[in-house]
């Protein structure tokens, strides 16, 4: 019982990963594709969270023809890129 509880806790999604899954689910139900910046958003997640989101996306049918290198999947999280400010001269 304790091992099952520990496993369930270890598989819990972070708020950022949950937000990604929720967005993907809404897009799936609306018949839309993933946002174009989804790789950047995925890269901002820790590797364990990234892998769980990738599994969800594959099961949902989003990544059926996308190849993701293992090195990229297990690489450390990198901060999401902020849009560069526009110069208004």
PyMOL Python script that loads the backbone (N, CA, C, O; Angstrom):
from pymol import cmd

cmd.read_pdbstr("""\
ATOM      1  N   UNK A   1       0.831  -1.194   0.000  1.00  0.00           N
ATOM      2  CA  UNK A   1       0.000   0.000   0.000  1.00  0.00           C
ATOM      3  C   UNK A   1       0.870   1.250   0.000  1.00  0.00           C
ATOM      4  O   UNK A   1       0.614   2.195  -0.747  1.00  0.00           O
ATOM      5  N   UNK A   2       1.900   1.250   0.843  1.00  0.00           N
ATOM      6  CA  UNK A   2       2.785   2.418   0.914  1.00  0.00           C
ATOM      7  C   UNK A   2       3.537   2.601  -0.393  1.00  0.00           C
ATOM      8  O   UNK A   2       3.745   3.730  -0.836  1.00  0.00           O
ATOM      9  N   UNK A   3       3.947   1.500  -1.015  1.00  0.00           N
ATOM     10  CA  UNK A   3       4.652   1.599  -2.293  1.00  0.00           C
ATOM     11  C   UNK A   3       3.738   2.190  -3.365  1.00  0.00           C
ATOM     12  O   UNK A   3       4.194   2.983  -4.190  1.00  0.00           O
ATOM     13  N   UNK A   4       2.469   1.821  -3.366  1.00  0.00           N
ATOM     14  CA  UNK A   4       1.521   2.363  -4.341  1.00  0.00           C
ATOM     15  C   UNK A   4       1.310   3.855  -4.117  1.00  0.00           C
ATOM     16  O   UNK A   4       1.189   4.619  -5.075  1.00  0.00           O
ATOM     17  N   UNK A   5       1.265   4.269  -2.859  1.00  0.00           N
ATOM     18  CA  UNK A   5       1.096   5.689  -2.547  1.00  0.00           C
ATOM     19  C   UNK A   5       2.319   6.485  -2.998  1.00  0.00           C
ATOM     20  O   UNK A   5       2.184   7.574  -3.557  1.00  0.00           O
ATOM     21  N   UNK A   6       3.512   5.940  -2.754  1.00  0.00           N
ATOM     22  CA  UNK A   6       4.741   6.616  -3.179  1.00  0.00           C
ATOM     23  C   UNK A   6       4.798   6.725  -4.701  1.00  0.00           C
ATOM     24  O   UNK A   6       5.213   7.753  -5.237  1.00  0.00           O
ATOM     25  N   UNK A   7       4.385   5.675  -5.391  1.00  0.00           N
ATOM     26  CA  UNK A   7       4.372   5.695  -6.850  1.00  0.00           C
ATOM     27  C   UNK A   7       3.390   6.742  -7.364  1.00  0.00           C
ATOM     28  O   UNK A   7       3.704   7.479  -8.298  1.00  0.00           O
ATOM     29  N   UNK A   8       2.224   6.814  -6.771  1.00  0.00           N
ATOM     30  CA  UNK A   8       1.227   7.805  -7.192  1.00  0.00           C
ATOM     31  C   UNK A   8       1.737   9.218  -6.955  1.00  0.00           C
ATOM     32  O   UNK A   8       1.533  10.097  -7.793  1.00  0.00           O
ATOM     33  N   UNK A   9       2.395   9.447  -5.828  1.00  0.00           N
ATOM     34  CA  UNK A   9       2.924  10.781  -5.530  1.00  0.00           C
ATOM     35  C   UNK A   9       4.041  11.146  -6.503  1.00  0.00           C
ATOM     36  O   UNK A   9       4.161  12.302  -6.910  1.00  0.00           O
ATOM     37  N   UNK A  10       4.851  10.173  -6.873  1.00  0.00           N
ATOM     38  CA  UNK A  10       5.956  10.431  -7.792  1.00  0.00           C
ATOM     39  C   UNK A  10       5.462  10.763  -9.198  1.00  0.00           C
ATOM     40  O   UNK A  10       6.152  11.445  -9.956  1.00  0.00           O
ATOM     41  N   UNK A  11       4.280  10.285  -9.542  1.00  0.00           N
ATOM     42  CA  UNK A  11       3.749  10.511 -10.874  1.00  0.00           C
ATOM     43  C   UNK A  11       2.859  11.745 -10.960  1.00  0.00           C
ATOM     44  O   UNK A  11       2.298  12.028 -12.018  1.00  0.00           O
ATOM     45  N   UNK A  12       2.723  12.471  -9.876  1.00  0.00           N
ATOM     46  CA  UNK A  12       1.878  13.665  -9.895  1.00  0.00           C
ATOM     47  C   UNK A  12       2.489  14.721 -10.811  1.00  0.00           C
ATOM     48  O   UNK A  12       3.704  14.917 -10.833  1.00  0.00           O
ATOM     49  N   UNK A  13       1.654  15.372 -11.540  1.00  0.00           N
ATOM     50  CA  UNK A  13       2.128  16.406 -12.448  1.00  0.00           C
ATOM     51  C   UNK A  13       2.277  17.738 -11.718  1.00  0.00           C
ATOM     52  O   UNK A  13       1.483  18.076 -10.841  1.00  0.00           O
ATOM     53  N   UNK A  14       3.286  18.467 -12.090  1.00  0.00           N
ATOM     54  CA  UNK A  14       3.490  19.805 -11.544  1.00  0.00           C
ATOM     55  C   UNK A  14       2.412  20.732 -12.108  1.00  0.00           C
ATOM     56  O   UNK A  14       1.755  20.381 -13.088  1.00  0.00           O
ATOM     57  N   UNK A  15       2.223  21.897 -11.512  1.00  0.00           N
ATOM     58  CA  UNK A  15       1.235  22.836 -12.061  1.00  0.00           C
ATOM     59  C   UNK A  15       1.526  23.215 -13.516  1.00  0.00           C
ATOM     60  O   UNK A  15       0.597  23.346 -14.313  1.00  0.00           O
ATOM     61  N   UNK A  16       2.798  23.391 -13.872  1.00  0.00           N
ATOM     62  CA  UNK A  16       3.134  23.746 -15.256  1.00  0.00           C
ATOM     63  C   UNK A  16       2.791  22.597 -16.207  1.00  0.00           C
ATOM     64  O   UNK A  16       2.267  22.829 -17.297  1.00  0.00           O
ATOM     65  N   UNK A  17       3.086  21.364 -15.800  1.00  0.00           N
ATOM     66  CA  UNK A  17       2.771  20.211 -16.650  1.00  0.00           C
ATOM     67  C   UNK A  17       1.259  20.024 -16.752  1.00  0.00           C
ATOM     68  O   UNK A  17       0.745  19.689 -17.819  1.00  0.00           O
ATOM     69  N   UNK A  18       0.553  20.238 -15.654  1.00  0.00           N
ATOM     70  CA  UNK A  18      -0.905  20.135 -15.670  1.00  0.00           C
ATOM     71  C   UNK A  18      -1.506  21.179 -16.607  1.00  0.00           C
ATOM     72  O   UNK A  18      -2.445  20.886 -17.347  1.00  0.00           O
ATOM     73  N   UNK A  19      -0.966  22.396 -16.575  1.00  0.00           N
ATOM     74  CA  UNK A  19      -1.453  23.449 -17.472  1.00  0.00           C
ATOM     75  C   UNK A  19      -1.221  23.063 -18.932  1.00  0.00           C
ATOM     76  O   UNK A  19      -2.069  23.320 -19.786  1.00  0.00           O
ATOM     77  N   UNK A  20      -0.070  22.445 -19.219  1.00  0.00           N
ATOM     78  CA  UNK A  20       0.236  22.008 -20.584  1.00  0.00           C
ATOM     79  C   UNK A  20      -0.768  20.944 -21.018  1.00  0.00           C
ATOM     80  O   UNK A  20      -1.307  21.011 -22.123  1.00  0.00           O
ATOM     81  N   UNK A  21      -1.020  19.965 -20.155  1.00  0.00           N
ATOM     82  CA  UNK A  21      -1.970  18.887 -20.470  1.00  0.00           C
ATOM     83  C   UNK A  21      -3.374  19.453 -20.650  1.00  0.00           C
ATOM     84  O   UNK A  21      -4.086  19.054 -21.571  1.00  0.00           O
ATOM     85  N   UNK A  22      -3.779  20.377 -19.783  1.00  0.00           N
ATOM     86  CA  UNK A  22      -5.107  20.978 -19.903  1.00  0.00           C
ATOM     87  C   UNK A  22      -5.255  21.727 -21.226  1.00  0.00           C
ATOM     88  O   UNK A  22      -6.292  21.633 -21.882  1.00  0.00           O
ATOM     89  N   UNK A  23      -4.213  22.474 -21.619  1.00  0.00           N
ATOM     90  CA  UNK A  23      -4.238  23.196 -22.888  1.00  0.00           C
ATOM     91  C   UNK A  23      -4.324  22.217 -24.051  1.00  0.00           C
ATOM     92  O   UNK A  23      -5.095  22.427 -24.988  1.00  0.00           O
ATOM     93  N   UNK A  24      -3.539  21.154 -23.993  1.00  0.00           N
ATOM     94  CA  UNK A  24      -3.555  20.147 -25.065  1.00  0.00           C
ATOM     95  C   UNK A  24      -4.926  19.479 -25.155  1.00  0.00           C
ATOM     96  O   UNK A  24      -5.424  19.227 -26.252  1.00  0.00           O
ATOM     97  N   UNK A  25      -5.528  19.194 -24.020  1.00  0.00           N
ATOM     98  CA  UNK A  25      -6.851  18.565 -24.009  1.00  0.00           C
ATOM     99  C   UNK A  25      -7.893  19.494 -24.627  1.00  0.00           C
ATOM    100  O   UNK A  25      -8.723  19.056 -25.423  1.00  0.00           O
ATOM    101  N   UNK A  26      -7.849  20.769 -24.265  1.00  0.00           N
ATOM    102  CA  UNK A  26      -8.790  21.742 -24.843  1.00  0.00           C
ATOM    103  C   UNK A  26      -8.600  21.839 -26.352  1.00  0.00           C
ATOM    104  O   UNK A  26      -9.575  21.913 -27.100  1.00  0.00           O
ATOM    105  N   UNK A  27      -7.346  21.838 -26.798  1.00  0.00           N
ATOM    106  CA  UNK A  27      -7.082  21.903 -28.237  1.00  0.00           C
ATOM    107  C   UNK A  27      -7.565  20.639 -28.935  1.00  0.00           C
ATOM    108  O   UNK A  27      -8.106  20.713 -30.038  1.00  0.00           O
ATOM    109  N   UNK A  28      -7.377  19.482 -28.309  1.00  0.00           N
ATOM    110  CA  UNK A  28      -7.834  18.220 -28.882  1.00  0.00           C
ATOM    111  C   UNK A  28      -9.346  18.232 -29.052  1.00  0.00           C
ATOM    112  O   UNK A  28      -9.861  17.855 -30.105  1.00  0.00           O
ATOM    113  N   UNK A  29     -10.057  18.666 -28.012  1.00  0.00           N
ATOM    114  CA  UNK A  29     -11.516  18.699 -28.084  1.00  0.00           C
ATOM    115  C   UNK A  29     -12.025  19.708 -29.109  1.00  0.00           C
ATOM    116  O   UNK A  29     -13.103  19.532 -29.677  1.00  0.00           O
ATOM    117  N   UNK A  30     -11.248  20.766 -29.344  1.00  0.00           N
ATOM    118  CA  UNK A  30     -11.628  21.772 -30.327  1.00  0.00           C
ATOM    119  C   UNK A  30     -11.171  21.402 -31.737  1.00  0.00           C
ATOM    120  O   UNK A  30     -11.468  22.115 -32.696  1.00  0.00           O
ATOM    121  N   UNK A  31     -10.454  20.294 -31.862  1.00  0.00           N
ATOM    122  CA  UNK A  31      -9.976  19.862 -33.173  1.00  0.00           C
ATOM    123  C   UNK A  31      -8.777  20.656 -33.664  1.00  0.00           C
ATOM    124  O   UNK A  31      -8.525  20.722 -34.867  1.00  0.00           O
ATOM    125  N   UNK A  32      -8.045  21.252 -32.751  1.00  0.00           N
ATOM    126  CA  UNK A  32      -6.891  22.074 -33.111  1.00  0.00           C
ATOM    127  C   UNK A  32      -5.594  21.302 -32.921  1.00  0.00           C
ATOM    128  O   UNK A  32      -5.562  20.248 -32.285  1.00  0.00           O
ATOM    129  N   UNK A  33      -4.531  21.851 -33.487  1.00  0.00           N
ATOM    130  CA  UNK A  33      -3.186  21.315 -33.300  1.00  0.00           C
ATOM    131  C   UNK A  33      -2.580  21.927 -32.047  1.00  0.00           C
ATOM    132  O   UNK A  33      -3.128  22.865 -31.469  1.00  0.00           O
ATOM    133  N   UNK A  34      -1.445  21.384 -31.637  1.00  0.00           N
ATOM    134  CA  UNK A  34      -0.708  21.985 -30.524  1.00  0.00           C
ATOM    135  C   UNK A  34      -0.202  23.364 -30.922  1.00  0.00           C
ATOM    136  O   UNK A  34      -0.030  23.658 -32.105  1.00  0.00           O
ATOM    137  N   UNK A  35       0.033  24.198 -29.930  1.00  0.00           N
ATOM    138  CA  UNK A  35       0.589  25.524 -30.192  1.00  0.00           C
ATOM    139  C   UNK A  35       1.959  25.354 -30.852  1.00  0.00           C
ATOM    140  O   UNK A  35       2.678  24.407 -30.534  1.00  0.00           O
ATOM    141  N   UNK A  36       2.329  26.250 -31.760  1.00  0.00           N
ATOM    142  CA  UNK A  36       3.614  26.121 -32.451  1.00  0.00           C
ATOM    143  C   UNK A  36       4.821  26.127 -31.508  1.00  0.00           C
ATOM    144  O   UNK A  36       5.870  25.572 -31.838  1.00  0.00           O
ATOM    145  N   UNK A  37       4.674  26.747 -30.347  1.00  0.00           N
ATOM    146  CA  UNK A  37       5.800  26.832 -29.412  1.00  0.00           C
ATOM    147  C   UNK A  37       5.827  25.680 -28.411  1.00  0.00           C
ATOM    148  O   UNK A  37       6.506  25.773 -27.388  1.00  0.00           O
ATOM    149  N   UNK A  38       5.100  24.592 -28.686  1.00  0.00           N
ATOM    150  CA  UNK A  38       5.036  23.520 -27.697  1.00  0.00           C
ATOM    151  C   UNK A  38       6.395  22.920 -27.348  1.00  0.00           C
ATOM    152  O   UNK A  38       6.581  22.543 -26.191  1.00  0.00           O
ATOM    153  N   UNK A  39       7.372  22.802 -28.277  1.00  0.00           N
ATOM    154  CA  UNK A  39       8.669  22.259 -27.855  1.00  0.00           C
ATOM    155  C   UNK A  39       9.381  23.161 -26.834  1.00  0.00           C
ATOM    156  O   UNK A  39      10.041  22.668 -25.919  1.00  0.00           O
ATOM    157  N   UNK A  40       9.243  24.466 -26.996  1.00  0.00           N
ATOM    158  CA  UNK A  40       9.871  25.398 -26.057  1.00  0.00           C
ATOM    159  C   UNK A  40       9.218  25.273 -24.688  1.00  0.00           C
ATOM    160  O   UNK A  40       9.899  25.263 -23.662  1.00  0.00           O
ATOM    161  N   UNK A  41       7.895  25.178 -24.681  1.00  0.00           N
ATOM    162  CA  UNK A  41       7.170  25.021 -23.412  1.00  0.00           C
ATOM    163  C   UNK A  41       7.504  23.687 -22.746  1.00  0.00           C
ATOM    164  O   UNK A  41       7.630  23.614 -21.524  1.00  0.00           O
ATOM    165  N   UNK A  42       7.645  22.636 -23.550  1.00  0.00           N
ATOM    166  CA  UNK A  42       8.024  21.333 -22.989  1.00  0.00           C
ATOM    167  C   UNK A  42       9.430  21.375 -22.403  1.00  0.00           C
ATOM    168  O   UNK A  42       9.682  20.793 -21.348  1.00  0.00           O
ATOM    169  N   UNK A  43      10.339  22.057 -23.076  1.00  0.00           N
ATOM    170  CA  UNK A  43      11.733  22.125 -22.633  1.00  0.00           C
ATOM    171  C   UNK A  43      11.844  22.834 -21.285  1.00  0.00           C
ATOM    172  O   UNK A  43      12.808  22.609 -20.554  1.00  0.00           O
ATOM    173  N   UNK A  44      10.892  23.674 -20.947  1.00  0.00           N
ATOM    174  CA  UNK A  44      10.917  24.384 -19.667  1.00  0.00           C
ATOM    175  C   UNK A  44      10.537  23.474 -18.499  1.00  0.00           C
ATOM    176  O   UNK A  44      10.757  23.831 -17.341  1.00  0.00           O
ATOM    177  N   UNK A  45       9.971  22.305 -18.792  1.00  0.00           N
ATOM    178  CA  UNK A  45       9.584  21.359 -17.738  1.00  0.00           C
ATOM    179  C   UNK A  45      10.778  20.503 -17.334  1.00  0.00           C
ATOM    180  O   UNK A  45      11.654  20.233 -18.155  1.00  0.00           O
ATOM    181  N   UNK A  46      10.819  20.072 -16.071  1.00  0.00           N
ATOM    182  CA  UNK A  46      11.855  19.101 -15.677  1.00  0.00           C
ATOM    183  C   UNK A  46      11.681  17.807 -16.487  1.00  0.00           C
ATOM    184  O   UNK A  46      10.575  17.496 -16.930  1.00  0.00           O
ATOM    185  N   UNK A  47      12.764  17.063 -16.678  1.00  0.00           N
ATOM    186  CA  UNK A  47      12.700  15.867 -17.537  1.00  0.00           C
ATOM    187  C   UNK A  47      11.604  14.864 -17.165  1.00  0.00           C
ATOM    188  O   UNK A  47      10.951  14.315 -18.052  1.00  0.00           O
ATOM    189  N   UNK A  48      11.391  14.618 -15.870  1.00  0.00           N
ATOM    190  CA  UNK A  48      10.364  13.644 -15.493  1.00  0.00           C
ATOM    191  C   UNK A  48       8.973  14.141 -15.871  1.00  0.00           C
ATOM    192  O   UNK A  48       8.137  13.363 -16.331  1.00  0.00           O
ATOM    193  N   UNK A  49       8.727  15.423 -15.680  1.00  0.00           N
ATOM    194  CA  UNK A  49       7.440  16.002 -16.046  1.00  0.00           C
ATOM    195  C   UNK A  49       7.280  16.052 -17.561  1.00  0.00           C
ATOM    196  O   UNK A  49       6.200  15.782 -18.086  1.00  0.00           O
ATOM    197  N   UNK A  50       8.353  16.398 -18.258  1.00  0.00           N
ATOM    198  CA  UNK A  50       8.346  16.461 -19.720  1.00  0.00           C
ATOM    199  C   UNK A  50       7.979  15.091 -20.296  1.00  0.00           C
ATOM    200  O   UNK A  50       7.167  14.994 -21.217  1.00  0.00           O
ATOM    201  N   UNK A  51       8.576  14.049 -19.753  1.00  0.00           N
ATOM    202  CA  UNK A  51       8.309  12.703 -20.260  1.00  0.00           C
ATOM    203  C   UNK A  51       6.847  12.310 -20.048  1.00  0.00           C
ATOM    204  O   UNK A  51       6.228  11.717 -20.932  1.00  0.00           O
ATOM    205  N   UNK A  52       6.296  12.636 -18.884  1.00  0.00           N
ATOM    206  CA  UNK A  52       4.886  12.298 -18.639  1.00  0.00           C
ATOM    207  C   UNK A  52       3.964  13.065 -19.579  1.00  0.00           C
ATOM    208  O   UNK A  52       2.963  12.519 -20.045  1.00  0.00           O
ATOM    209  N   UNK A  53       4.291  14.324 -19.862  1.00  0.00           N
ATOM    210  CA  UNK A  53       3.468  15.099 -20.789  1.00  0.00           C
ATOM    211  C   UNK A  53       3.605  14.534 -22.202  1.00  0.00           C
ATOM    212  O   UNK A  53       2.614  14.454 -22.928  1.00  0.00           O
ATOM    213  N   UNK A  54       4.803  14.143 -22.601  1.00  0.00           N
ATOM    214  CA  UNK A  54       5.002  13.549 -23.925  1.00  0.00           C
ATOM    215  C   UNK A  54       4.198  12.255 -24.062  1.00  0.00           C
ATOM    216  O   UNK A  54       3.595  12.008 -25.107  1.00  0.00           O
ATOM    217  N   UNK A  55       4.186  11.440 -23.026  1.00  0.00           N
ATOM    218  CA  UNK A  55       3.396  10.209 -23.061  1.00  0.00           C
ATOM    219  C   UNK A  55       1.916  10.550 -23.252  1.00  0.00           C
ATOM    220  O   UNK A  55       1.227   9.919 -24.054  1.00  0.00           O
ATOM    221  N   UNK A  56       1.432  11.550 -22.513  1.00  0.00           N
ATOM    222  CA  UNK A  56       0.036  11.969 -22.661  1.00  0.00           C
ATOM    223  C   UNK A  56      -0.229  12.431 -24.093  1.00  0.00           C
ATOM    224  O   UNK A  56      -1.216  12.026 -24.708  1.00  0.00           O
ATOM    225  N   UNK A  57       0.652  13.277 -24.619  1.00  0.00           N
ATOM    226  CA  UNK A  57       0.453  13.806 -25.967  1.00  0.00           C
ATOM    227  C   UNK A  57       0.448  12.697 -27.014  1.00  0.00           C
ATOM    228  O   UNK A  57      -0.346  12.730 -27.954  1.00  0.00           O
ATOM    229  N   UNK A  58       1.329  11.719 -26.852  1.00  0.00           N
ATOM    230  CA  UNK A  58       1.354  10.599 -27.803  1.00  0.00           C
ATOM    231  C   UNK A  58       0.066   9.782 -27.712  1.00  0.00           C
ATOM    232  O   UNK A  58      -0.502   9.394 -28.733  1.00  0.00           O
ATOM    233  N   UNK A  59      -0.389   9.522 -26.486  1.00  0.00           N
ATOM    234  CA  UNK A  59      -1.628   8.754 -26.327  1.00  0.00           C
ATOM    235  C   UNK A  59      -2.834   9.512 -26.860  1.00  0.00           C
ATOM    236  O   UNK A  59      -3.804   8.906 -27.316  1.00  0.00           O
ATOM    237  N   UNK A  60      -2.771  10.841 -26.801  1.00  0.00           N
ATOM    238  CA  UNK A  60      -3.869  11.662 -27.325  1.00  0.00           C
ATOM    239  C   UNK A  60      -3.803  11.777 -28.848  1.00  0.00           C
ATOM    240  O   UNK A  60      -4.747  12.264 -29.470  1.00  0.00           O
ATOM    241  N   UNK A  61      -2.701  11.335 -29.453  1.00  0.00           N
ATOM    242  CA  UNK A  61      -2.571  11.347 -30.900  1.00  0.00           C
ATOM    243  C   UNK A  61      -1.871  12.565 -31.476  1.00  0.00           C
ATOM    244  O   UNK A  61      -1.792  12.718 -32.695  1.00  0.00           O
ATOM    245  N   UNK A  62      -1.359  13.438 -30.604  1.00  0.00           N
ATOM    246  CA  UNK A  62      -0.705  14.642 -31.096  1.00  0.00           C
ATOM    247  C   UNK A  62       0.675  14.371 -31.694  1.00  0.00           C
ATOM    248  O   UNK A  62       1.036  14.998 -32.690  1.00  0.00           O
ATOM    249  N   UNK A  63       1.437  13.477 -31.129  1.00  0.00           N
ATOM    250  CA  UNK A  63       2.831  13.299 -31.538  1.00  0.00           C
ATOM    251  C   UNK A  63       3.060  11.986 -32.262  1.00  0.00           C
ATOM    252  O   UNK A  63       4.135  11.395 -32.159  1.00  0.00           O
ATOM    253  N   UNK A  64       2.071  11.535 -32.983  1.00  0.00           N
ATOM    254  CA  UNK A  64       2.202  10.229 -33.641  1.00  0.00           C
ATOM    255  C   UNK A  64       3.284  10.207 -34.711  1.00  0.00           C
ATOM    256  O   UNK A  64       3.858   9.152 -34.982  1.00  0.00           O
ATOM    257  N   UNK A  65       3.574  11.349 -35.323  1.00  0.00           N
ATOM    258  CA  UNK A  65       4.597  11.375 -36.373  1.00  0.00           C
ATOM    259  C   UNK A  65       5.784  12.261 -36.011  1.00  0.00           C
ATOM    260  O   UNK A  65       6.557  12.644 -36.890  1.00  0.00           O
ATOM    261  N   UNK A  66       5.938  12.592 -34.730  1.00  0.00           N
ATOM    262  CA  UNK A  66       7.031  13.448 -34.272  1.00  0.00           C
ATOM    263  C   UNK A  66       8.090  12.587 -33.591  1.00  0.00           C
ATOM    264  O   UNK A  66       7.773  11.756 -32.739  1.00  0.00           O
ATOM    265  N   UNK A  67       9.347  12.790 -33.971  1.00  0.00           N
ATOM    266  CA  UNK A  67      10.456  12.082 -33.340  1.00  0.00           C
ATOM    267  C   UNK A  67      11.123  13.037 -32.358  1.00  0.00           C
ATOM    268  O   UNK A  67      11.501  14.149 -32.726  1.00  0.00           O
ATOM    269  N   UNK A  68      11.264  12.606 -31.124  1.00  0.00           N
ATOM    270  CA  UNK A  68      11.920  13.418 -30.103  1.00  0.00           C
ATOM    271  C   UNK A  68      13.150  12.667 -29.617  1.00  0.00           C
ATOM    272  O   UNK A  68      13.032  11.584 -29.044  1.00  0.00           O
ATOM    273  N   UNK A  69      14.329  13.235 -29.841  1.00  0.00           N
ATOM    274  CA  UNK A  69      15.558  12.565 -29.423  1.00  0.00           C
ATOM    275  C   UNK A  69      15.591  12.367 -27.900  1.00  0.00           C
ATOM    276  O   UNK A  69      15.160  13.235 -27.141  1.00  0.00           O
ATOM    277  N   UNK A  70      16.096  11.240 -27.482  1.00  0.00           N
ATOM    278  CA  UNK A  70      16.175  10.926 -26.061  1.00  0.00           C
ATOM    279  C   UNK A  70      16.986  11.979 -25.313  1.00  0.00           C
ATOM    280  O   UNK A  70      16.631  12.359 -24.197  1.00  0.00           O
ATOM    281  N   UNK A  71      18.073  12.453 -25.922  1.00  0.00           N
ATOM    282  CA  UNK A  71      18.890  13.478 -25.274  1.00  0.00           C
ATOM    283  C   UNK A  71      18.072  14.723 -24.965  1.00  0.00           C
ATOM    284  O   UNK A  71      18.261  15.343 -23.919  1.00  0.00           O
ATOM    285  N   UNK A  72      17.177  15.090 -25.851  1.00  0.00           N
ATOM    286  CA  UNK A  72      16.330  16.260 -25.628  1.00  0.00           C
ATOM    287  C   UNK A  72      15.307  15.994 -24.523  1.00  0.00           C
ATOM    288  O   UNK A  72      15.049  16.852 -23.679  1.00  0.00           O
ATOM    289  N   UNK A  73      14.734  14.800 -24.543  1.00  0.00           N
ATOM    290  CA  UNK A  73      13.700  14.465 -23.556  1.00  0.00           C
ATOM    291  C   UNK A  73      14.273  14.469 -22.142  1.00  0.00           C
ATOM    292  O   UNK A  73      13.606  14.924 -21.213  1.00  0.00           O
ATOM    293  N   UNK A  74      15.498  13.971 -21.962  1.00  0.00           N
ATOM    294  CA  UNK A  74      16.053  13.860 -20.608  1.00  0.00           C
ATOM    295  C   UNK A  74      16.981  15.015 -20.235  1.00  0.00           C
ATOM    296  O   UNK A  74      17.571  15.006 -19.155  1.00  0.00           O
ATOM    297  N   UNK A  75      17.115  16.009 -21.116  1.00  0.00           N
ATOM    298  CA  UNK A  75      17.988  17.144 -20.795  1.00  0.00           C
ATOM    299  C   UNK A  75      17.371  17.986 -19.678  1.00  0.00           C
ATOM    300  O   UNK A  75      16.152  17.980 -19.503  1.00  0.00           O
ATOM    301  N   UNK A  76      18.198  18.706 -18.923  1.00  0.00           N
ATOM    302  CA  UNK A  76      17.669  19.550 -17.843  1.00  0.00           C
ATOM    303  C   UNK A  76      16.715  20.611 -18.400  1.00  0.00           C
ATOM    304  O   UNK A  76      16.798  21.000 -19.565  1.00  0.00           O
ATOM    305  N   UNK A  77      15.824  21.056 -17.545  1.00  0.00           N
ATOM    306  CA  UNK A  77      14.872  22.087 -17.947  1.00  0.00           C
ATOM    307  C   UNK A  77      15.612  23.371 -18.283  1.00  0.00           C
ATOM    308  O   UNK A  77      16.602  23.728 -17.645  1.00  0.00           O
ATOM    309  N   UNK A  78      15.113  24.043 -19.283  1.00  0.00           N
ATOM    310  CA  UNK A  78      15.659  25.354 -19.619  1.00  0.00           C
ATOM    311  C   UNK A  78      14.523  26.351 -19.499  1.00  0.00           C
ATOM    312  O   UNK A  78      13.371  26.012 -19.769  1.00  0.00           O
ATOM    313  N   UNK A  79      14.829  27.574 -19.097  1.00  0.00           N
ATOM    314  CA  UNK A  79      13.748  28.541 -18.930  1.00  0.00           C
ATOM    315  C   UNK A  79      13.044  28.816 -20.251  1.00  0.00           C
ATOM    316  O   UNK A  79      13.662  28.837 -21.316  1.00  0.00           O
ATOM    317  N   UNK A  80      11.752  29.024 -20.153  1.00  0.00           N
ATOM    318  CA  UNK A  80      10.981  29.350 -21.352  1.00  0.00           C
ATOM    319  C   UNK A  80      11.464  30.686 -21.885  1.00  0.00           C
ATOM    320  O   UNK A  80      11.743  31.611 -21.123  1.00  0.00           O
ATOM    321  N   UNK A  81      11.558  30.771 -23.177  1.00  0.00           N
ATOM    322  CA  UNK A  81      12.026  32.009 -23.798  1.00  0.00           C
ATOM    323  C   UNK A  81      10.954  33.076 -23.697  1.00  0.00           C
ATOM    324  O   UNK A  81       9.790  32.843 -24.021  1.00  0.00           O
ATOM    325  N   UNK A  82      11.359  34.232 -23.248  1.00  0.00           N
ATOM    326  CA  UNK A  82      10.455  35.374 -23.182  1.00  0.00           C
ATOM    327  C   UNK A  82      10.471  36.059 -24.541  1.00  0.00           C
ATOM    328  O   UNK A  82      11.524  36.137 -25.173  1.00  0.00           O
ATOM    329  N   UNK A  83       9.332  36.555 -25.001  1.00  0.00           N
ATOM    330  CA  UNK A  83       9.355  37.288 -26.263  1.00  0.00           C
ATOM    331  C   UNK A  83      10.195  38.548 -26.110  1.00  0.00           C
ATOM    332  O   UNK A  83      10.131  39.240 -25.094  1.00  0.00           O
ATOM    333  N   UNK A  84      10.981  38.828 -27.137  1.00  0.00           N
ATOM    334  CA  UNK A  84      11.833  40.019 -27.075  1.00  0.00           C
ATOM    335  C   UNK A  84      10.966  41.259 -27.198  1.00  0.00           C
ATOM    336  O   UNK A  84      10.036  41.301 -28.004  1.00  0.00           O
ATOM    337  N   UNK A  85      11.278  42.285 -26.381  1.00  0.00           N
ATOM    338  CA  UNK A  85      10.487  43.514 -26.457  1.00  0.00           C
ATOM    339  C   UNK A  85      10.702  44.212 -27.806  1.00  0.00           C
ATOM    340  O   UNK A  85      11.803  44.222 -28.357  1.00  0.00           O
ATOM    341  N   UNK A  86       9.634  44.784 -28.305  1.00  0.00           N
ATOM    342  CA  UNK A  86       9.706  45.476 -29.577  1.00  0.00           C
ATOM    343  C   UNK A  86      10.167  46.907 -29.323  1.00  0.00           C
ATOM    344  O   UNK A  86       9.764  47.535 -28.345  1.00  0.00           O
ATOM    345  N   UNK A  87      11.007  47.408 -30.203  1.00  0.00           N
ATOM    346  CA  UNK A  87      11.459  48.785 -30.089  1.00  0.00           C
ATOM    347  C   UNK A  87      10.418  49.699 -30.725  1.00  0.00           C
ATOM    348  O   UNK A  87      10.073  49.551 -31.897  1.00  0.00           O
ATOM    349  N   UNK A  88       9.931  50.631 -29.941  1.00  0.00           N
ATOM    350  CA  UNK A  88       8.977  51.617 -30.452  1.00  0.00           C
ATOM    351  C   UNK A  88       9.657  52.962 -30.462  1.00  0.00           C
ATOM    352  O   UNK A  88       9.575  53.714 -29.491  1.00  0.00           O
ATOM    353  N   UNK A  89      10.328  53.269 -31.556  1.00  0.00           N
ATOM    354  CA  UNK A  89      11.071  54.524 -31.633  1.00  0.00           C
ATOM    355  C   UNK A  89      10.240  55.605 -32.245  1.00  0.00           C
ATOM    356  O   UNK A  89      10.707  56.735 -32.390  1.00  0.00           O
TER     357      UNK A  89
END
""", "prot")
cmd.dss("prot")
cmd.show_as("cartoon", "prot")
cmd.util.cbc("prot")
cmd.orient("prot")
